[in-house]
Amino acid sequence: MSEPDVIELGADPIRFGRTFVNSEAFRTLFQEGMELIEESAAYLDGPGREDSRGMPRDTSLVYASESMRLTTRLMQIASWLLLQRAVAEGEITADQANLEKNRVRLTLPETPTTIAEFETLPERLKDLIGLAARLHARILHLEKLMSEPPAAPVVAGSNPVTAQLGLLEKAFSRE
């Protein structure tokens, strides 16, 4: 079997984003993101408030800053996930989603909190921040993959190894 038999030349490359939003992997990512949002909201509205009440003033300021960063990051994640789900469910087209992406900016968070300050925060908040940061990084990676134009198909030319073998065969043949 030769390469042209395996590769259909002239075929359009498959767009990752168009297939990903309809995949089980996306549904799992969506569920994971929404669960993290719910867990974070439940913590910040309940045990997190209790945790913050007994903190020294400096730690309380760090807690407030980090909880706001967490909330902002989770809102960006939720917006992105909902936009992609709308594409998957046919509510909007991928082109419309690309126009909406200007409103849903997946920005890299600023981290003015020092490690020493971060270590003073409650363990559950640190866990939620870490989970959100990892999910955010995964989504940034997916967004990059989905936004990149597909690579141009490689057109098979003559195989240089085959050409060299042909020359050797010709040079050593007994004709």
Secondary structure as UniProt FT lines:
FT   HELIX           3..6
FT   TURN            9..10
FT   HELIX           16..20
FT   TURN            21..22
FT   HELIX           24..45
FT   HELIX           47..53
FT   HELIX           57..88
FT   TURN            89..90
FT   HELIX           94..100
FT   TURN            101..103
FT   HELIX           115..119
FT   HELIX           123..147
FT   HELIX           160..172
//
